[in-house]
């Protein structure tokens, strides 16, 4: 075995340039696939994180008949006495914060500019509003007793061309099926760096939202954030009652989970295709080696080396090429992933519809993705090496030496 290893290694050093470029081709292919895997994982992770902090929380408590797609304001679809329920939930040790929120649909009017909006009634003092407080780029945050002030997302404010201090008209649906109208003053503008959220979101104090929608002491949901995401299911089980339903962040962001699973299935096919193309360069190197060493292979066969050992020698050679290419790929991919995980890909408003994708996607490479791609690259390279190895093993000694002389 030691002799075969030395022979394989010696052959690779015969043409160092060809060996290097073979490893580089495999390395670049692997590096790009590592970046691609990190990009997909980063996009899904960012979308899930944004969904949790802006929309779903880790848990939501709501009426069993509530439909979030309709923003229903009928009493039977809402949570009654939400402040009391929120206080009880917040008292649980795994819970970071629990706060009521009221959702309604409306139309924002500024002169000739109109835009459909989702009104979110919030408790301004709640810790759950950190993304909005930290995202304030103009004006001041809301106060609980404000009855004429609202906050707009940056994308929405730009779209209807309004600034802090200006007034706009708001048409809003009410619990009795009517449409109410009122003039509001824009207290401030926030930027969560999530265009899909900022473009349609309008914030107002919970008391005002309940008054204008005539929902009195009701809320759409109880928004719950936990100290540790791993406690989600345990807390959900503890909060279940006959009157209310408790949904986890995975249930409320099901489209993100399903899309990630689907994307991974397609990515495996892409991985195999790309690695097969790059492995072809390694296979070409081995075939060239077979033709260049035809006389040597004939002599080895003539002195008694069996076909399986000749095959093994070429497999060892392909292993060296695979290892060299994989190491280069890990370095190339590692550099690209590190850069994009630090500085990100800026995509602006070009996110995927239905996803709360941020303006910038930060790549995120998991150990499992890196390990699976490394193993796949090694396997594809070895499978590709079958052909030249079999070709070398099947050479007849006399014919091999005759062909070499000719």
C-alpha positions as CSV (number, residue, x, y, z in Angstrom):
1,X,0.0,0.0,0.0
2,X,2.9,2.4,0.9
3,X,4.4,1.8,-2.5
4,X,1.1,2.6,-4.3
5,X,0.7,5.8,-2.3
6,X,4.2,6.9,-3.2
7,X,3.7,6.1,-6.9
8,X,0.3,8.0,-6.9
9,X,1.8,11.0,-5.2
10,X,4.9,11.0,-7.5
11,X,2.7,11.0,-10.6
12,X,0.8,14.1,-9.4
13,X,4.1,15.9,-9.0
14,X,5.1,15.1,-12.5
15,X,2.8,17.8,-13.8
16,X,2.3,20.2,-10.9
17,X,0.5,22.8,-13.0
18,X,-2.1,20.4,-14.2
19,X,-2.5,19.0,-10.7
20,X,-3.0,22.5,-9.3
21,X,-5.6,23.6,-11.8
22,X,-7.5,20.3,-11.3
23,X,-7.6,21.0,-7.5
24,X,-8.5,24.6,-8.1
25,X,-11.4,23.7,-10.4
26,X,-12.8,21.4,-7.7
27,X,-12.1,23.9,-5.0
28,X,-13.8,26.8,-6.8
29,X,-16.9,24.6,-7.4
30,X,-17.0,23.5,-3.8
31,X,-16.4,27.1,-2.6
32,X,-19.3,28.5,-4.7
33,X,-21.6,25.7,-3.4
34,X,-20.7,26.5,0.2
35,X,-21.5,30.2,-0.5
36,X,-24.8,29.2,-2.1
37,X,-25.8,26.9,0.8
38,X,-24.9,29.7,3.3
39,X,-26.9,32.3,1.3
40,X,-30.0,30.1,1.3
41,X,-29.6,29.3,5.0
42,X,-29.0,32.9,5.8
43,X,-32.1,34.1,3.8
44,X,-34.3,31.5,5.5
45,X,-32.8,32.3,8.9
46,X,-33.2,36.0,8.5
47,X,-36.8,35.6,7.3
48,X,-37.6,33.5,10.4
49,X,-35.9,35.9,12.8
50,X,-37.8,38.9,11.2
51,X,-41.0,37.0,11.4
52,X,-40.5,36.3,15.1
53,X,-39.5,39.8,16.2
54,X,-42.0,41.7,14.0
55,X,-45.0,39.5,13.5
56,X,-45.4,36.1,15.2
57,X,-43.3,36.2,18.3
58,X,-42.3,32.8,19.7
59,X,-45.9,32.2,20.6
60,X,-49.3,33.7,19.9
61,X,-52.4,33.3,22.0
62,X,-55.6,34.1,20.1
63,X,-59.2,33.1,19.7
64,X,-59.8,29.7,18.0
65,X,-61.8,31.4,15.3
66,X,-59.4,34.2,14.5
67,X,-58.1,34.4,10.9
68,X,-55.0,36.5,10.6
69,X,-55.5,36.9,6.9
70,X,-58.8,38.7,7.4
71,X,-57.8,40.9,10.3
72,X,-61.3,40.1,11.8
73,X,-62.7,42.6,14.3
74,X,-65.7,40.6,15.4
75,X,-65.9,40.0,19.1
76,X,-66.0,36.2,18.8
77,X,-62.7,36.3,16.9
78,X,-60.9,38.4,19.5
79,X,-59.3,37.9,22.9
80,X,-61.2,39.5,25.7
81,X,-59.4,41.1,28.7
82,X,-56.1,40.9,26.9
83,X,-54.2,42.9,29.5
84,X,-55.1,40.4,32.3
85,X,-54.1,37.5,30.1
86,X,-50.8,39.1,29.1
87,X,-49.9,39.8,32.7
88,X,-50.5,36.2,33.6
89,X,-48.4,34.9,30.7
90,X,-45.6,37.4,31.5
91,X,-45.4,36.0,35.0
92,X,-44.1,32.7,33.7
93,X,-40.4,32.3,34.2
94,X,-39.5,31.3,30.6
95,X,-41.4,34.4,29.2
96,X,-39.5,37.5,28.3
97,X,-42.5,39.6,27.5
98,X,-46.2,39.2,26.6
99,X,-48.3,42.0,25.1
100,X,-51.7,42.4,23.4
101,X,-51.9,43.6,19.8
102,X,-54.9,44.6,17.7
103,X,-54.8,44.3,13.9
104,X,-57.1,46.1,11.5
105,X,-57.2,47.0,7.8
106,X,-57.3,50.5,6.5
107,X,-56.5,52.9,3.7
108,X,-54.0,55.8,4.3
109,X,-54.7,59.0,2.2
110,X,-52.3,61.9,1.6
111,X,-53.8,64.1,-1.1
112,X,-54.0,62.0,-4.2
113,X,-51.7,59.3,-2.8
114,X,-53.5,56.3,-1.2
115,X,-52.1,53.0,0.2
116,X,-53.6,50.0,1.9
117,X,-52.2,49.5,5.3
118,X,-52.3,47.1,8.2
119,X,-53.0,49.0,11.4
120,X,-51.3,47.5,14.5
121,X,-52.5,48.6,17.9
122,X,-49.6,48.3,20.4
123,X,-48.8,48.9,24.0
124,X,-46.1,51.6,23.6
125,X,-44.4,50.6,26.8
126,X,-43.9,46.9,25.9
127,X,-40.5,45.4,25.4
128,X,-41.8,43.7,22.3
129,X,-41.6,47.1,20.5
130,X,-37.8,47.2,20.6
131,X,-37.5,46.7,16.8
132,X,-39.6,49.8,16.3
133,X,-38.0,51.9,19.0
134,X,-34.5,51.0,17.7
135,X,-35.6,51.6,14.2
136,X,-36.9,55.2,14.7
137,X,-35.2,57.4,12.0
138,X,-37.4,60.4,12.5
139,X,-39.7,61.9,15.2
140,X,-40.6,60.3,18.5
141,X,-42.1,57.0,19.6
142,X,-45.8,56.8,20.6
143,X,-47.1,57.4,24.1
144,X,-50.0,55.4,25.6
145,X,-52.3,58.4,25.9
146,X,-51.7,59.7,22.4
147,X,-55.1,59.9,20.6
148,X,-54.1,61.4,17.3
149,X,-50.5,60.2,16.6
150,X,-49.3,57.3,14.4
151,X,-46.0,55.8,13.3
152,X,-45.3,54.7,9.7
153,X,-42.8,52.4,8.2
154,X,-40.1,54.1,6.1
155,X,-41.1,52.4,2.9
156,X,-44.7,53.4,3.4
157,X,-43.8,57.0,4.3
158,X,-41.7,57.3,1.2
159,X,-44.4,55.7,-0.9
160,X,-47.1,58.3,0.0
161,X,-44.5,61.1,0.3
162,X,-45.1,62.2,3.9
163,X,-42.8,63.4,6.7
164,X,-42.9,63.6,10.5
165,X,-45.4,66.2,11.7
166,X,-47.6,66.1,8.7
167,X,-51.3,65.0,8.8
168,X,-52.9,62.2,6.8
169,X,-56.4,60.7,6.6
170,X,-57.0,57.1,7.7
171,X,-60.0,55.1,6.6
172,X,-60.3,52.0,8.9
173,X,-62.7,49.1,9.3
174,X,-64.6,48.7,12.5
175,X,-66.0,45.8,14.5
176,X,-69.6,46.6,13.4
177,X,-68.7,46.5,9.7
178,X,-68.6,50.2,9.2
179,X,-65.7,52.3,7.9
180,X,-64.5,55.2,10.2
181,X,-62.3,58.1,9.1
182,X,-60.0,60.3,11.1
183,X,-57.1,62.7,10.6
184,X,-53.8,61.6,12.3
185,X,-50.5,63.3,12.8
186,X,-47.3,61.4,11.9
187,X,-45.3,61.3,15.1
188,X,-42.4,59.4,13.6
189,X,-41.0,57.0,11.0
190,X,-39.4,53.7,11.7
191,X,-37.2,51.5,9.6
192,X,-36.9,47.8,10.5
193,X,-34.9,47.2,7.3
194,X,-37.6,44.8,6.3
195,X,-39.3,46.4,3.3
196,X,-42.1,43.8,3.2
197,X,-43.1,44.9,6.7
198,X,-42.4,48.6,6.5
199,X,-44.4,49.1,3.3
200,X,-47.8,48.3,4.9
201,X,-47.5,48.8,8.6
202,X,-49.0,51.6,10.6
203,X,-48.6,51.7,14.4
204,X,-50.9,53.4,16.9
205,X,-51.5,53.1,20.7
206,X,-53.7,50.2,21.7
207,X,-56.3,52.4,23.5
208,X,-56.8,54.5,20.3
209,X,-56.9,51.4,18.1
210,X,-59.6,49.9,20.3
211,X,-61.6,53.1,20.4
212,X,-61.5,53.8,16.6
213,X,-62.3,50.1,15.7
214,X,-65.0,49.9,18.5
215,X,-63.5,46.7,19.9
216,X,-63.4,48.0,23.5
217,X,-61.4,45.7,25.8
218,X,-60.4,43.2,23.1
219,X,-57.2,42.4,21.1
220,X,-56.4,40.2,18.1
221,X,-53.6,38.3,19.7
222,X,-51.2,38.1,22.7
223,X,-47.7,38.4,21.3
224,X,-45.2,36.4,23.4
225,X,-41.4,36.4,23.3
226,X,-39.4,33.9,25.3
227,X,-36.0,34.1,26.9
228,X,-35.0,30.8,25.2
229,X,-36.5,29.7,21.9
230,X,-36.0,26.0,23.0
231,X,-38.8,26.5,25.6
232,X,-41.4,27.3,22.9
233,X,-43.3,24.0,22.9
234,X,-43.2,23.6,26.7
235,X,-44.7,27.0,27.2
236,X,-47.2,26.5,24.4
237,X,-48.4,23.3,26.2
238,X,-48.7,25.2,29.5
239,X,-50.8,28.0,27.9
240,X,-53.4,25.8,26.2
241,X,-57.0,26.3,27.2
242,X,-60.4,25.4,25.8
243,X,-61.2,29.0,24.8
244,X,-57.9,30.1,23.2
245,X,-55.5,28.6,20.8
246,X,-51.7,28.8,21.2
247,X,-49.5,28.8,18.0
248,X,-45.7,28.4,17.9
249,X,-43.5,30.4,15.6
250,X,-43.0,27.4,13.3
251,X,-46.7,27.1,12.8
252,X,-47.1,30.8,12.0
253,X,-44.1,30.8,9.7
254,X,-44.9,27.5,8.1
255,X,-44.2,28.9,4.6
256,X,-40.6,29.7,5.5
257,X,-40.1,26.2,7.0
258,X,-41.7,24.5,3.9
259,X,-39.7,26.7,1.5
260,X,-36.5,25.9,3.2
261,X,-37.2,22.1,3.0
262,X,-38.1,22.4,-0.7
263,X,-35.0,24.6,-1.4
264,X,-32.8,22.0,0.2
265,X,-34.2,19.3,-2.0
266,X,-33.5,21.3,-5.2
267,X,-30.1,22.4,-3.9
268,X,-28.9,18.7,-3.6
269,X,-29.6,18.3,-7.3
270,X,-27.7,21.5,-8.1
271,X,-24.8,20.4,-5.8
272,X,-24.5,17.1,-7.7
273,X,-24.5,18.8,-11.1
274,X,-21.9,21.4,-10.2
275,X,-19.6,19.0,-8.5
276,X,-20.0,16.5,-11.4
277,X,-18.8,19.3,-13.8
278,X,-15.9,20.2,-11.6
279,X,-15.0,16.6,-11.0
280,X,-14.8,16.1,-14.8
281,X,-11.6,18.2,-14.7
282,X,-10.2,15.8,-12.2
283,X,-11.3,12.8,-14.3
284,X,-9.6,14.5,-17.3
285,X,-6.4,14.8,-15.3
286,X,-6.5,11.1,-14.5
287,X,-7.2,10.1,-18.1
288,X,-4.3,12.2,-19.3
289,X,-2.2,10.4,-16.6
290,X,-3.3,7.0,-17.9
291,X,-2.2,7.8,-21.5
292,X,1.1,9.3,-20.4
293,X,1.8,6.3,-18.2
294,X,0.7,3.6,-20.7
295,X,4.2,2.1,-20.9
296,X,4.6,2.2,-17.1
297,X,1.2,0.5,-16.6
298,X,2.2,-2.2,-19.1
299,X,5.5,-2.8,-17.2
300,X,3.7,-3.0,-13.9
301,X,1.2,-5.5,-15.3
302,X,4.0,-7.5,-16.8
303,X,5.9,-7.9,-13.6
304,X,2.8,-9.1,-11.8
305,X,0.8,-6.2,-10.6
306,X,-2.9,-7.2,-10.8
307,X,-5.7,-5.0,-12.2
308,X,-7.3,-4.3,-8.8
309,X,-4.0,-2.9,-7.5
310,X,-3.6,-0.7,-10.6
311,X,-7.1,0.5,-10.0
312,X,-6.3,1.2,-6.4
313,X,-3.3,3.3,-7.4
314,X,-5.5,5.5,-9.5
315,X,-8.1,5.7,-6.8
316,X,-5.3,6.9,-4.4
317,X,-4.3,9.5,-7.0
318,X,-7.9,10.7,-7.2
319,X,-8.1,10.8,-3.4
320,X,-5.1,13.1,-3.3
321,X,-6.8,15.4,-6.0
322,X,-10.1,15.3,-4.1
323,X,-8.5,16.2,-0.8
324,X,-6.4,19.0,-2.4
325,X,-9.5,20.4,-4.1
326,X,-11.7,20.1,-1.0
327,X,-9.1,21.9,1.1
328,X,-8.9,24.7,-1.5
329,X,-12.7,24.8,-1.6
330,X,-13.0,25.1,2.2
331,X,-10.5,28.0,2.1
332,X,-12.2,29.8,-0.8
333,X,-15.7,29.1,0.5
334,X,-14.7,30.1,4.0
335,X,-13.4,33.4,2.9
336,X,-16.5,34.2,0.9
337,X,-18.9,33.1,3.6
338,X,-17.0,35.0,6.3
339,X,-17.2,38.2,4.2
340,X,-20.9,37.8,3.3
341,X,-21.8,36.9,6.9
342,X,-20.1,40.0,8.1
343,X,-21.1,42.5,5.4
344,X,-24.0,40.7,3.8
345,X,-25.7,40.8,0.4
346,X,-27.7,44.1,0.0
347,X,-30.9,43.3,-2.0
348,X,-32.9,46.4,-1.1
349,X,-36.6,45.9,-1.9
350,X,-36.0,42.9,-4.0
351,X,-37.1,40.3,-1.4
352,X,-39.3,37.3,-2.0
353,X,-43.0,38.1,-1.8
354,X,-44.6,36.7,1.3
355,X,-41.3,36.6,3.2
356,X,-40.1,39.1,5.7
357,X,-36.7,39.3,4.1
358,X,-34.5,42.1,5.2
359,X,-32.7,44.6,3.0
360,X,-29.5,42.7,3.6
361,X,-29.1,39.0,3.7
362,X,-26.3,37.6,5.9
363,X,-24.9,34.2,4.9
364,X,-25.0,31.5,7.5
365,X,-23.1,28.3,6.9
366,X,-24.1,25.4,9.2
367,X,-21.6,22.6,10.1
368,X,-24.0,20.0,8.6
369,X,-24.1,21.9,5.2
370,X,-20.3,22.2,5.2
371,X,-19.8,18.5,6.1
372,X,-22.4,17.2,3.7
373,X,-20.9,19.2,0.8
374,X,-17.4,18.1,1.6
375,X,-18.4,14.4,1.7
376,X,-20.5,14.8,-1.5
377,X,-17.5,16.4,-3.3
378,X,-15.2,13.6,-2.2
379,X,-17.7,10.9,-3.3
380,X,-18.5,12.5,-6.7
381,X,-14.7,12.8,-7.4
382,X,-14.1,9.1,-6.6
383,X,-17.1,8.0,-8.7
384,X,-15.7,10.0,-11.6
385,X,-12.3,8.3,-11.1
386,X,-13.9,4.9,-11.8
387,X,-13.6,5.3,-15.6
388,X,-9.8,6.1,-15.9
389,X,-9.0,3.6,-13.1
390,X,-10.9,0.8,-14.9
391,X,-9.3,1.8,-18.2
392,X,-5.9,1.5,-16.7
393,X,-6.6,-1.8,-15.0
394,X,-7.9,-3.4,-18.2
395,X,-4.7,-2.6,-20.2
396,X,-2.9,-5.7,-21.5
397,X,0.8,-5.6,-20.8
398,X,2.1,-6.3,-24.3
399,X,-0.4,-4.0,-26.0
400,X,0.3,-1.3,-23.5
401,X,4.0,-1.4,-24.1
402,X,3.5,-1.6,-27.9
403,X,1.1,1.4,-27.9
404,X,3.6,3.3,-25.8
405,X,6.4,2.7,-28.3
406,X,4.2,3.7,-31.2
